[in-house]
Amino acid sequence: MSQVTVKLDPAIEQHIEGAIRRGEVASRDGYVQQALRDRYARDLKRQRIEDALRRGIADADAGRVTPIDEAFDKILSDLEA
């Protein structure tokens, strides 16, 4: 595992120390690792959303769309089945 040195603002350092005291994390390393995992997961989710939006826009631009009335009729039909 690689190592990184980070300079922390005093307020952030106090926040991390508080989380350790409350038992939310075991160490500074644990806090930073969890924060980075959370950020990574959020970035992946955002990328999937952006990809889906690009596909949807491309579909609309290419005329691969369903009129809203037809779409709602299909949804209602599926719900009633």
C-alpha positions in Angstrom: 0.0 0.0 0.0 1.4 3.4 -0.9 1.8 6.2 1.7 0.8 9.8 1.3 1.6 12.7 3.6 -1.2 15.2 4.0 -1.2 18.6 5.8 -4.4 19.2 7.6 -6.2 22.4 8.5 -6.4 22.5 12.3 -10.2 22.4 12.2 -10.2 19.3 10.1 -7.6 17.7 12.4 -9.8 18.4 15.4 -12.7 16.9 13.6 -10.8 13.7 12.9 -9.5 13.5 16.5 -13.1 13.9 17.7 -14.2 11.0 15.4 -11.5 8.9 16.9 -12.4 9.7 20.5 -16.1 8.9 19.7 -15.1 5.5 18.3 -16.3 6.3 14.8 -12.9 5.4 13.4 -9.8 3.7 14.9 -7.2 6.1 13.6 -6.3 9.0 11.4 -5.4 6.6 8.7 -8.7 4.9 9.0 -10.5 8.2 8.8 -8.7 9.3 5.7 -9.0 5.9 4.0 -12.8 5.8 4.6 -13.1 9.4 3.3 -11.2 8.5 0.2 -13.3 5.3 -0.3 -16.5 7.4 0.0 -15.2 10.0 -2.4 -14.2 7.3 -4.9 -17.6 5.6 -4.7 -19.3 9.0 -5.2 -17.1 9.8 -8.2 -18.0 6.4 -9.7 -21.7 7.0 -9.2 -21.5 10.4 -10.7 -19.7 9.0 -13.7 -22.4 6.3 -14.2 -25.0 9.0 -14.1 -23.2 11.2 -16.6 -22.7 8.2 -18.9 -26.4 7.4 -18.7 -27.3 11.0 -19.4 -25.0 11.1 -22.4 -26.6 7.8 -23.7 -30.1 9.3 -23.2 -29.2 12.5 -25.0 -27.7 10.5 -27.9 -30.9 8.4 -28.0 -33.1 11.5 -28.1 -30.9 13.1 -30.8 -31.1 9.9 -32.9 -34.9 9.9 -32.5 -35.0 6.8 -30.2 -37.7 8.1 -28.0 -41.2 7.2 -26.8 -43.9 9.8 -26.7 -44.8 10.7 -23.2 -48.5 9.6 -23.5 -47.4 6.2 -24.8 -44.8 5.8 -22.1 -47.3 6.6 -19.3 -49.9 4.3 -20.9 -47.3 1.5 -20.8 -46.4 2.2 -17.2 -50.1 2.2 -16.1 -50.7 -1.0 -18.0 -47.7 -2.7 -16.3 -48.9 -1.5 -12.9 -52.4 -2.9 -13.5 -51.2 -6.3 -14.7 
